[in-house]
Amino acid sequence: MSRNEELFARAAQSIPGGVNSPVRAFRSVGGTPRFISKARDAHIWDADGKQYIDYLGSWGPAIVGHAHPEVVKAVQDAAVNGLSFGAPTEGETLLAEAIIKRLPSIEQVRLVSSGTEATMSAIRLARGATGRAKIIKFEGCYHGHADSLLVKAGSGLLTFGNPTSAGVPPEFVKHTIVLDYNDLDAVSEAFKQHGDDIACIIVEPIAGNMNLIKPAPGFLEGLRELCTQYGALLIFDEVMTGFRAGPQGVQGLSGVTPDLTTLAKVIGGGMPVGAFGGRADVMKHIAPLGAVYQAGTLSGNPVSVAAGLATLDILGRPGFYENLAAQTKKLVDGLSERAKAAGVTFCADSVGGMFGLYFRESIPTSFAEVSDSNIDAFKVFFHAMLNQGVHLAPSAFEAGFVSAKHDDAIIAQTLDAAEKAFAAI
Ligand SMILES: *Cc1c(COP(=O)(O)O)cnc(C)c1O
């Protein structure tokens, strides 16, 4: 038994499924998850001491590379002064200001401890601020695990959704309308039928939780127009794309301005931080100013905030995003070439430091199209890469992440491994 297998078996005794977040369990690819003992720059090491090139990056946060000395020092310096106070600190204001300075759509921001908390709170705020109940979300977009968001499309167009998790009563999701990503006509129709009662649309403006899916031209613009026309709020869930797709997230890339934005992942630099923010006239509805309740014992935690500030500082340096996007593009272009040479049906796409790998003819535009890819081929590819020391996301429905430490040598090594992996398919 490898040490990973040993640890996994032992973990399963005390932790359901041996993991604290389900995708880590390798259920969709089979095999044993690697238990990570250490990470540095673009590499991680497992419990057997094997080294991997890491394209998981903690699902996004590790954008400056693992254990960046400046981030680690900021955490150490903060920790020495106490771990948590339950009273305000200057660091929270500095992080809020850093976010506001970078994202012009945000006038005020509240810090929380996870992406789930951020989206759940933003939706409550949208409902409280508009006095409306219904929300629109899109199939395949993930916004954390709040009850009203664990829902898939019902059988007919514009029927309300069905819970995707046991423990969520149908009544809890009856106000959630689930539509296909990139289907603007369906959104328009939903507003025609329910416009007076739709509080908000929540959308991943580039989706990263059903593999990587970009918005069709005009999709985000159309959502903006409909929300404005019907008095609903547009929420960009940039928990993944914020400071990852580009220096101003997708709102910067698209020029479409949301009313509210949710953030997490990168803004914590590897520590638990989330945030939701937007127009001041909407944010004023949050307690203690307004009637929408929201709170958190560890919100704005000083150690987490220090990690976030140090990370944002590095991201602000000249050329950071140009380099990140160029390396990510080298990776996906190289993979596409290797697949073609091996005769494997494959394509790939990227934005900033995120990428998608698709075992199908063309780049998908919806959840249905991603589902229609060759999942078995992905599994073979995944394990062939893992064996050669390349750690990809363990599911065909996840995006991948590149850090500033993925240099040319690391990309070349990845492509050499991919050549063999494609041959195995
Ligand atoms: C990761 C993610 C979340 C949930 O964040 P957690 O910190 O895991 O709760 C929400 N929305 C999007 C778009 C995400 O990628």
The ligand as an ORCA input file, in Angstrom:
! r2SCAN-3c Opt
* xyz 0 1
  C     -15.411     27.981     -5.598
  C     -16.626     28.723     -6.007
  C     -17.648     29.031     -5.097
  C     -17.664     28.509     -3.694
  O     -16.598     28.988     -2.944
  P     -16.187     28.213     -1.590
  O     -15.097     29.062     -1.031
  O     -15.764     26.846     -2.021
  O     -17.382     28.171     -0.728
  C     -18.677     29.846     -5.522
  N     -18.723     30.312     -6.782
  C     -17.775     30.022     -7.684
  C     -17.871     30.591     -9.062
  C     -16.700     29.206     -7.337
  O     -15.780     28.894     -8.250
*
